[in-house]
Amino acid sequence: MEETQQNSFLGEGKLSRLMLKFSIPCILSLLVGALYNIVDQIFVGNSELSTLGNAATGVVFPIFIIAQAFAWCFGDGCAAFLNICQGKKDTAASHRSIGTGITVTFAVSLVLLALFYPLKTPILTLFGASENSIGYATEYFNIILAFFPVFMLSNMMNAVIRADGSPSWSMASMLGGAIVNIALDPAFIFGAKWGMAGAAWATVIGQTFSFLISLIYFVRFTKTFKLKWKSLIPDFKVFAGALKLGASSFITQMSIVLISLVCNIMLAKYGAQSHYGADIPIAVIGIESKVFTVVVNIVVGIVLGCQPILGYNLGAGNHVRVKKLYRNILLCTIGVGVCFTVLFEAAPRAVVSIFGSPKNIPNPDDYWLFAEKTFRIFLSLLTFTCIVKMSSIFFQAVGRPVRAIVSSLVRDIVLFIPLVCIFPIFWGVEGILYAAPVADAVAILLTLVLTITYFKGKKPTAPPAQDVPASS
């Protein structure tokens, strides 16, 4: 098929050049996506809303992640399924799985909207909104929630665009939306004096811009699949294969939500018992979460950018090339983790100050003290975290969803959450900060075992002389 021949260079080109071609646009795309939340927090933190505004965006952030979990599950699953089909020279099922993914994403977005709107106050309170920040959080959330369908479809479609061999288009989609967001934030927050509502409107208008660019690609410029109206009719038998591959993305994102929920509950409880108070720990962890997202998105961008290469060569049976590519991804991941660890250990205050200085709290010195401890302790084994996250997505890309899920769950659910609940009993609110490095140290050992056993089970064979098309 001509459509799959367009991607044959994935099995023949130099790996370093392919990584640069695919990973850099993907990294930039994901970084730009992270800017939607970070830019809001920077402008809010430097406005009169200050610390309480940052706390408000912090408690809304996990709800963003819930929507993103479904979108990435469907999008990453369809993307991995598409790339494996390309390697097998099978194009019959790809358009049906992608069309079903679009329909399911839209349907789920409407369900989430219907569930969250009547329950917004108890949900925001559950995620840590205090009586001081609940008004700001509700104002921000009302607008964000109304645009969930646009946000989720944009994220789902973006993953497929990257897998279709157009990482630059994916980057342009996210970059365009971020530029709109950045331009509108100061105009709405400071110029129009809309406060939290201004930050929210800037975000959703930027998301809408990104969605429109992605929609144009799907209508006019797809390379390895063509959508028709009948593609949107759900075919759950075909979609099941994509759903399995995307399950780890869903679990990874939902684990972030559960972590945020438990963390915020513990921070509010033990923070109130400390000299910091409840709002300072929640505001600081909200900033840490956004910064951590930037670092993880770089790592995720490296491996997701390589997903088309991994999937194609796996489908073609070229396990030697898959192993070489994994080694390159691992080295890049370690480099990213080490660089950011040095930054956070050496200059945590400089990083936190980007998000503004505390203005509406009684003890600003306590804010800076807790911020420095958070970045130096909580993120001390960031390199291990990056390797665990990267390995989970690698297993997803090579069609090993169980390994992907296990490597992700052990760090976040099995280890981190119990430690967050236990440590503050003995060491107060600061005990929460030690849960992350302890969980990272144990999780990296399991990840090494999963990775070594995976490659031991693969024979170092060259690709077959001729691929036999799989049945649809």
HELIX and SHEET records of a PDB file:
HELIX    1   1 GLU A    2  GLN A    5  1                                   4    
HELIX    2   2 SER A    8  GLY A   11  5                                   4    
HELIX    3   3 LEU A   15  GLY A   45  1                                  31    
HELIX    4   4 SER A   50  GLY A   87  1                                  38    
HELIX    5   5 SER A   94  PHE A  116  1                                  23    
HELIX    6   6 LYS A  120  LEU A  126  1                                   7    
HELIX    7   7 ILE A  134  ALA A  146  1                                  13    
HELIX    8   8 PHE A  148  ALA A  163  1                                  16    
HELIX    9   9 PRO A  167  PRO A  186  1                                  20    
HELIX   10  10 ALA A  187  GLY A  191  3                                   5    
HELIX   11  11 MET A  196  ARG A  220  1                                  25    
HELIX   12  12 TRP A  229  LEU A  232  5                                   4    
HELIX   13  13 PHE A  236  ALA A  272  1                                  37    
HELIX   14  14 ASP A  279  GLY A  305  1                                  27    
HELIX   15  15 GLN A  307  GLY A  315  1                                   9    
HELIX   16  16 HIS A  319  ALA A  346  1                                  28    
HELIX   17  17 PRO A  348  SER A  353  1                                   6    
HELIX   18  18 PRO A  364  LYS A  373  1                                  10    
HELIX   19  19 THR A  374  PHE A  378  3                                   5    
HELIX   20  20 LEU A  382  ALA A  397  1                                  16    
HELIX   21  21 PRO A  401  LEU A  409  1                                   9    
HELIX   22  22 VAL A  410  PHE A  416  3                                   7    
HELIX   23  23 ILE A  417  TRP A  427  1                                  11    
HELIX   24  24 GLY A  428  TYR A  434  5                                   7    
HELIX   25  25 ALA A  435  LYS A  456  1                                  22    
END                                                                             
